[in-house]
Amino acid sequence: MSELFEKILLKRLKPITERNELIPSHQFGFRNKHSTTDQAKRITSVIEKALEEKKVCSTIFLDVAQAFDKVWHEGLIYKLETFLPKQYTQILESCATKTHFRIKQEEAYSDLTEIKARAP
């Protein structure tokens, strides 16, 4: 059910994010028609242009391990409130902040524990 809900929500959020250009054009992760190959071509083009113009070209590549598991909820909610309609912000806030987990081992269960950093 949650996957179906996420797909429906994503279908409604994408036009808003694209219309308001909320995701930078150079960010390729999780975007339709933006593959790793496209990103490699873009970077190659930037490097070639810098070389042709005899300019310095520097780059940094970051791959943050488990980045979505470490999302700061308060900062995320603030940004959502800034750019999205209130009803979407409320839905996403509920998904991001009101989640809990527990562990089952054989017949014993742990206490419910709030998940404090994650992004569905």
C-alpha positions in Angstrom: 0.0 0.0 0.0 2.8 2.4 0.9 4.4 1.9 -2.5 1.2 2.6 -4.3 0.6 5.7 -2.2 4.2 7.0 -2.9 3.6 6.5 -6.7 0.4 8.5 -6.6 2.0 11.2 -4.5 5.0 11.4 -6.8 2.8 11.7 -9.8 1.2 14.8 -8.2 4.4 16.3 -6.9 6.5 16.1 -10.1 4.6 18.7 -12.0 5.0 21.1 -9.1 8.7 20.5 -8.7 9.3 20.9 -12.4 7.1 24.0 -12.9 8.9 25.7 -10.0 12.3 24.4 -10.9 12.8 23.0 -7.4 15.4 20.4 -8.4 18.5 21.9 -10.1 19.0 20.9 -13.7 22.4 19.4 -12.8 20.9 16.9 -10.3 20.2 13.7 -12.1 19.3 11.2 -9.3 15.8 9.9 -9.3 14.7 11.9 -12.3 13.1 10.6 -15.5 15.2 10.9 -18.6 18.3 11.8 -16.6 20.7 8.8 -16.6 24.2 8.4 -15.4 25.3 8.4 -19.1 23.7 11.8 -19.5 25.4 13.2 -16.5 28.8 11.9 -17.7 28.2 13.6 -21.1 27.3 16.8 -19.3 30.5 16.8 -17.2 32.6 15.9 -20.2 31.1 18.8 -22.1 31.9 21.3 -19.3 35.5 20.0 -19.0 36.0 20.3 -22.8 34.6 23.8 -22.8 37.0 24.9 -20.0 40.0 23.3 -21.8 39.1 25.1 -25.1 38.8 28.4 -23.3 42.0 27.7 -21.4 40.2 28.0 -18.0 40.7 26.0 -14.8 38.1 23.3 -14.3 37.7 21.8 -10.9 35.2 19.3 -9.6 34.1 17.4 -6.5 32.2 14.2 -6.5 30.3 13.3 -3.4 28.5 10.0 -2.7 27.0 10.3 0.8 26.4 6.8 2.2 22.8 6.3 3.1 22.0 10.0 2.5 18.2 9.5 2.6 18.5 7.7 5.9 20.1 10.8 7.4 17.7 13.5 6.3 17.1 16.3 8.9 13.4 16.4 9.3 13.0 19.9 10.6 15.0 21.3 7.6 13.1 19.1 5.2 9.7 20.3 6.5 10.8 23.9 6.4 11.7 23.6 2.7 8.5 21.7 1.9 6.4 24.5 3.5 8.3 27.0 1.5 7.6 25.4 -1.9 4.7 23.0 -1.8 1.0 23.4 -1.2 0.0 22.9 2.5 -1.8 19.6 1.9 1.3 18.0 0.4 3.5 19.3 3.2 1.2 17.8 5.8 1.2 14.4 4.0 5.0 14.3 3.6 5.6 15.5 7.2 3.4 12.7 8.5 5.3 10.2 6.4 8.7 11.5 7.4 8.2 12.1 11.1 5.5 9.9 12.5 7.2 6.5 11.8 8.2 3.9 14.3 9.8 0.5 14.4 10.1 -2.5 16.7 12.1 -5.7 16.6 10.7 -9.1 17.0 12.9 -12.0 18.1 11.1 -15.3 18.4 8.0 -14.3 20.4 9.4 -11.2 22.1 8.9 -7.6 20.8 11.0 -4.5 21.6 9.4 -1.2 22.5 8.2 1.0 19.7 11.0 3.4 18.8 10.6 6.6 16.7 12.6 6.8 13.5 14.2 10.2 13.7 16.0 10.5 10.4 14.8 9.1 7.1 13.1 10.1 3.9 10.6 7.8 2.4 
